[in-house]
Amino acid sequence: MSDLDEVAVMALLHDVREVDEFRERLVSAGSSLGPLVAEASGLASRREEPERGSGDLETPLRSIFDFVGEGSAQHGTHRLQEYGGKDLKSYLPTTETEGSYQSLRDTMVAALRRLDARPDPDMVMNILERYGSCMRSTMGGGDVSLFDHSRTTAAIAVCIAGCLDETGAEARDRDAPRYLFVRGDISGVQKFIYTITSKGALRMLRARSFFLELVAEHAVAEILRGSGVTRTNVVLAGGGGFQLLLPNTQKAKEAVETVEKDLNADLESRFGHGLYLALAKSSCGASGIVGEGLTQTLTNLGKDLSGQKARKFHDSLPQLFGEQNEPGLENCDVCARDDLPVEFV
């Protein structure tokens, strides 16, 4: 069975009521990746058996606001339409059924068919986000979109596959620490952004904010490249920070350490000790990526990151407390450094 045939079989058999049935059907169809994808799908669904529903394809995706706060207030459902339009009303829930599942599906299929025979995974994810963000992932009244479920399933499957290649364990071994959460945050943002002169302040503010976003995106791209995974494994990225779910392999750990070392060395050479990329990582088994286990994993990860930020530049203490800056140097209006002659900054 070719790779494309295997993907087609997995997609065709995905919407079955029980994960074990899904796994058995994939194996009987000759899919070598069947057990792996079935395990990932079960974990992504947060339950062994997907939610049962009416089976009505036109049942829209429930709004997340229905699950916020006390009581059972109904805020409406999402419109069955493309995500990312210019009309702000299209992002808000509605109490009326708008759009058609079949029309949205046909448009998504047409977009996928325009891709190459072996498309870039990021391109596939972009199409899924555009057309699958307002689709349900399960038959009936689900609360998770097709895009979110597919991306989460892919991320978990990549982690399992990466560890299987390294250890050769069984796909269903949920005790194995196959998952590596990585969280990054740039420290020194406030001082970096707001230490500006009054001349051209707005332009400088925007430029510095954009620069920090590029630094964070560069760190994400380098970690993903070094780990051998795609952007499906990006949990979130923005605001000068990011969170990743990587396979708990030696390759991924080395990628994180390399990016932290090289990027901080570059930031130090350009901005002194004003900016610092703090990175924290935590490995866990299947219980650490679902339910209360996920909450505990992310809590511990946040504490570790706070500790990293409190110890920033711990490898540069001799430089920090060493020889004083040369007296009489002028402060730069752009970067506010006074440890180098202005003409060389």
MOTA-V744357 format. One record per backbone hydrogen bond with DSSP energy under -0.5 kcal/mol. NH is the residue of the N-H (numbers start at 1). CO is the residue of the C=O. If there is no record, write none. Layout:
BEGIN
{{NH	CO} {NH	CO}}
END
This chain:
BEGIN
{{6	2} {7	3} {8	4} {9	5} {10	6} {11	7} {12	8} {13	9} {14	11} {16	14} {19	48} {22	18} {23	19} {24	20} {25	21} {26	22} {27	23} {28	24} {29	25} {30	27} {31	26} {32	30} {34	31} {37	33} {38	34} {39	35} {40	36} {41	37} {42	38} {43	39} {44	40} {45	41} {46	43} {47	42} {50	17} {57	55} {59	56} {60	58} {61	134} {62	142} {63	76} {66	63} {67	64} {68	65} {75	73} {77	94} {78	61} {80	98} {81	79} {83	130} {88	86} {90	87} {91	88} {92	89} {94	77} {98	96} {100	80} {104	100} {105	101} {106	102} {107	103} {108	104} {109	105} {110	106} {111	107} {112	108} {113	109} {114	110} {115	112} {119	116} {123	120} {124	120} {125	121} {126	122} {127	123} {128	124} {129	125} {130	126} {131	127} {132	128} {133	129} {135	132} {137	144} {142	140} {146	132} {146	135} {147	132} {149	145} {150	146} {151	147} {152	148} {153	149} {154	150} {155	151} {156	152} {157	153} {158	154} {159	155} {160	156} {161	157} {162	158} {163	159} {164	160} {165	161} {166	162} {167	163} {168	163} {168	164} {173	170} {174	172} {176	173} {178	176} {179	284} {180	246} {181	179} {181	282} {182	244} {183	280} {184	242} {185	278} {186	240} {187	185} {187	276} {192	188} {193	189} {194	190} {195	191} {196	194} {201	198} {204	200} {205	201} {206	202} {207	203} {208	204} {209	205} {210	206} {211	207} {212	208} {213	209} {214	210} {215	211} {216	212} {217	213} {218	214} {219	215} {220	216} {221	217} {222	218} {223	219} {224	220} {225	221} {226	222} {227	223} {228	224} {229	224} {233	230} {234	231} {235	233} {235	243} {236	243} {238	241} {241	238} {242	184} {243	236} {244	182} {245	233} {246	180} {246	244} {248	178} {249	247} {253	249} {254	250} {255	251} {256	252} {257	253} {258	254} {259	255} {260	256} {261	257} {262	258} {263	259} {264	260} {265	261} {266	262} {267	263} {268	264} {269	265} {270	266} {271	267} {272	268} {274	271} {276	187} {278	185} {278	276} {280	183} {282	181} {284	179} {286	174} {287	174} {288	285} {289	286} {293	290} {294	290} {294	291} {295	291} {296	292} {297	293} {298	294} {299	295} {300	296} {301	297} {302	298} {303	299} {304	300} {305	301} {306	302} {307	303} {308	304} {309	305} {310	306} {311	307} {312	309} {314	311} {316	313} {317	314} {320	316} {321	317} {329	326} {332	337} {336	332} {344	341} {345	342}}
END
